[in-house]
Every structure is written in structure tokens, then in C-alpha cells.
């Protein structure tokens, strides 16, 4: 019997060995999984400088859009405030006239009371509907012409005063809504600018230097495009000048060949004088615009500002064209609708250049592919290539 037990013991031991190996492997796997779970998560990858620049540019652009919304809301608020003030003044004036009419009716009622007559006038004044009482009791037969006129005047003025009070109440509500829009737009601008400042503040000195190099590279590319446009415009101007000279020379030759009839029929009404006069008038205005804009170079950009110490983009263009006697609306969205749209290649000094699909930025063209504009928060009014941002359109205001 003992000889048979020994083999079974060895077989059992052999069977137990793999089970022990499996258990050890499982425990090791659990331990590794536990260590992985307890390990600290890897830090998020830091964005590249290009990504930071794009994010900052996007935030400044969004702030520019929000600034135009703020400007629009402020303009509406200012207009509505003036309208409300006018209405309230009118209501006050009408109330005074209504009180005068009421006093006149009161004097009639008092006179009836003193004479002991039945005071239907007084009863009418106390009624909720004086006209209804008037109709029901045929008071018109018992009042003098002067008294009837006083009643009619009172009712007319009462209706007018009520109407103006209703208008004033609606205007006050509109003013309140405009103020709410103004507050929301202001908060939106501040939020976008705050995020941009936070992103920039997290950069190291080395990263800021590299970011400045990227910005410089972008500016140089924009300058090259501006120079290319300047060369093209110069070539076109030279071609036009030569064509004009050739046309003038041909006209002189023609006059030499044609004998003078002495009729004096030549009135000198050539078609070129009209366009020349128009171009000259525009150039005069444009010179005033550019002189004003140049005088603002170095002043800080401040969103919502209209001068004289600081400007946002549309505040600068509005003030510059005001110096030339032309009144422009406040926002880029409205300024782009004023005047004639021209091709970028045909831009002249004084024209307004608008940027982005949402028309959220504007500058003043000064020639050679350059403009003067109030760029963005943290920057000053400066001269820059019009190709620094994507162009939407070019508009000639006058």
C-alpha cells in the first residue's frame, strides 16, 4: 500500500506546480496594474508657440468683434438717451399745459358753485369719462362757447399727454435694453483680453523672444506684399501718365493740321476736366485725413475710445474723416456701407481698408500698400502693411 501512495504524492506535487505559477503571474499582473493606477497622470503637452500665437490672435480678433458690438450698443444707448430726454421734456411741457386747462375748468366749476347753479362742470371733471358725461347730459347746450373750448382743449391735451407718457415709457425700456447690451459687450471684450493676457504671461522670456521673431517674420511678409502693390500702382500710374501725354500730343498735332476757322466754337469741354476735378477734391480731403491720422501715431489703442488721447480702429477713422468735413458712423459695420467700394489695386490715399470676413477692423490707406490704424490692445496707432491682416474690402468714403 505504501508503494502506491508515493507516486500519487509526486503526481499531486507535479499538478500543484503549474497552479502555483499561474497564481504568481496573476499576483504580479495585479501589482503592476496597481502601480500604474497609482502613478501620477502625465502633464498635458504644452502648446507650441505657433499655437499660442494663433490663440492670442484669435482672442484679439474676437475682442475686436466684441468692441464693435460695444460701440454699436453705446451708440444706440446714447441716441436712445437723447430721445428719452426729449420725450420727458415734452411730457413735462404737456403736463403743464394740461394743468393750466384743468385750472381753467376748475374756475368755471367754482363760478357755478358761487352762483348756486348746478355744477355740471364739476361733475364732469370728477367723472372717469368726461366726454361720455358730456355726451350723455348734452352739456354742450348749457356751456358757453368759451367753456366748451376749454373742455375740448383739456381733452385734447390730456390725450396727447397720455400718448407721450406711453412713448416715454417704451423709450425708457428700450434704453434699459441698450444698457444691458452695452454691459454684456463690455464684459465680453474684457473676458477675451483677459484670456489673451494670461496666455502671454505664461510664456518664458525665451518664448516671448521667439514669439516676437515669428511676429516680425509675419510683418516682413506683409511688407513685401505691400511693396509689390506699390510697384504695381506706380507702374499703372506711369502708364496712365504716358497715355495722357500721348493723347495730348496727338491732339496738338491734330490742331496744327486743322486750320483755325475763327468761329470760336471750341468750348474746351473735354471730358477729362470733370474727373480731374473730382479726383482733386478727393485728394484734398484725403490729405486732411492722412495729416490727422499721422498726428495720432504713437497714441495707445483703447477699445471703445474715440480720442483725443486714445483710439480704437473705427474711432480713429471716424475722427480722421471728421477732420476733412465728412461724418462717418461709429462702427466698422456701418462705415463699410458709406462711399464706393474699389479694388485693392485701385486704392488711393484716404480710402478705408476693412479686414476679416466679419469686418471687425479698419485702417486708413496712405499709399504704397500701407495704412495707419489703431491695431489692438497693448499697441499704439502706427503705420503698417495692409496685408498684415486678411483684407475684406476697400471703400472710398467721399
Residue pairs with C-beta under 8 A, 6 or more apart in sequence:
47 55
49 203
49 207
49 210
49 211
49 214
50 214
52 199
52 203
52 207
52 211
53 211
53 214
53 215
55 199
56 196
56 199
56 200
59 192
59 193
59 195
59 196
59 199
60 192
60 193
60 196
60 376
60 377
61 356
61 360
62 192
63 189
63 192
63 193
63 196
63 303
63 376
63 377
64 313
64 356
64 360
64 361
64 376
65 358
65 360
66 185
66 188
66 189
66 192
67 185
67 189
67 303
67 304
67 312
67 360
68 314
68 331
68 332
68 333
68 360
69 181
69 185
69 188
70 182
70 185
70 186
70 188
70 189
70 303
70 304
71 304
71 312
71 314
71 315
71 330
71 331
72 185
72 330
72 331
72 333
72 334
73 178
73 181
73 182
73 184
73 185
74 182
74 304
74 330
75 329
75 330
75 331
76 178
76 181
77 175
77 178
77 179
77 181
77 182
80 171
80 174
80 175
80 178
81 175
83 171
84 168
84 171
84 172
84 175
87 164
87 167
87 168
87 171
88 168
90 164
91 161
91 164
91 165
91 168
94 157
94 160
94 161
94 164
95 161
97 157
97 161
98 154
98 157
98 158
98 161
101 150
101 153
101 154
101 157
101 158
102 125
102 154
104 150
104 154
105 121
105 125
105 150
105 151
105 154
106 125
108 121
108 147
108 150
109 119
109 121
109 122
109 125
112 118
112 119
112 120
112 121
112 122
113 119
113 122
120 137
120 139
120 142
121 139
121 143
121 147
123 133
124 130
124 133
124 134
124 137
124 139
124 151
127 133
130 151
130 154
130 155
131 155
133 139
134 140
134 151
139 151
140 148
143 151
186 304
189 303
189 304
193 303
193 377
196 377
200 208
203 211
218 388
219 384
219 385
219 388
221 387
222 384
222 385
222 386
222 387
222 388
223 385
225 369
225 385
225 387
226 368
226 369
226 370
226 385
226 386
226 387
227 368
227 369
228 369
229 344
229 345
229 368
229 369
229 386
229 387
230 367
230 368
230 369
232 345
233 345
233 347
233 367
233 368
236 345
282 348
282 350
282 396
282 398
283 348
283 349
283 350
285 324
285 325
285 326
285 350
285 398
286 324
286 348
286 349
286 350
286 351
287 349
287 350
288 323
288 324
288 325
289 320
289 321
289 323
289 324
289 350
289 364
290 320
290 349
290 350
290 364
290 366
290 372
291 323
292 319
292 320
292 323
292 324
293 316
293 320
293 364
293 366
293 372
293 381
294 372
296 307
296 311
296 316
296 319
296 320
296 372
296 381
297 372
297 380
297 381
297 382
297 383
298 380
298 381
298 382
299 309
299 310
299 311
299 374
299 380
299 381
300 309
300 310
300 379
300 380
300 381
301 310
301 311
301 312
301 313
301 374
301 375
301 376
301 377
301 378
301 379
301 380
301 381
302 310
302 311
302 312
302 377
303 312
303 377
304 312
304 315
305 311
305 312
305 315
306 312
306 315
306 318
306 319
306 330
307 315
307 316
307 319
308 319
311 319
311 374
311 381
312 374
313 332
313 361
313 362
313 363
313 373
313 374
313 375
314 330
314 331
314 332
314 335
314 362
315 330
315 374
316 364
316 372
316 373
316 374
316 381
317 328
317 335
317 352
317 362
317 363
317 364
318 328
318 329
318 330
318 335
320 364
321 327
321 328
321 397
321 398
322 328
324 350
324 398
326 397
326 398
328 334
328 335
328 338
328 397
329 335
329 337
329 338
332 354
332 359
332 360
332 361
332 362
333 359
335 352
335 354
335 362
335 395
335 397
336 352
336 354
336 359
336 362
336 392
336 393
336 395
338 395
338 397
339 352
339 395
339 396
339 397
339 398
340 395
340 396
341 393
341 394
341 395
341 396
342 348
342 351
342 394
342 395
342 396
343 394
344 353
344 386
344 391
344 394
346 394
347 353
347 365
347 386
347 394
348 365
348 367
348 396
349 365
349 366
349 367
350 364
350 365
350 396
350 397
351 364
351 365
351 394
351 395
351 396
351 397
352 362
352 363
352 364
352 365
352 394
352 395
352 396
352 397
353 362
353 363
353 364
353 365
353 371
353 386
353 391
353 393
353 394
354 361
354 362
354 391
354 392
354 393
354 394
354 395
355 361
355 362
355 363
355 389
355 390
355 391
355 392
356 389
356 390
356 392
357 390
357 392
359 392
359 393
361 373
361 389
362 373
363 371
363 372
363 373
363 384
363 386
364 371
364 372
364 373
365 371
365 386
365 394
366 372
366 383
369 385
369 386
369 387
370 383
370 384
370 385
370 386
371 383
371 384
371 385
371 386
372 381
372 382
372 383
372 384
373 381
373 382
373 384
374 380
374 381
375 381
375 382
375 384
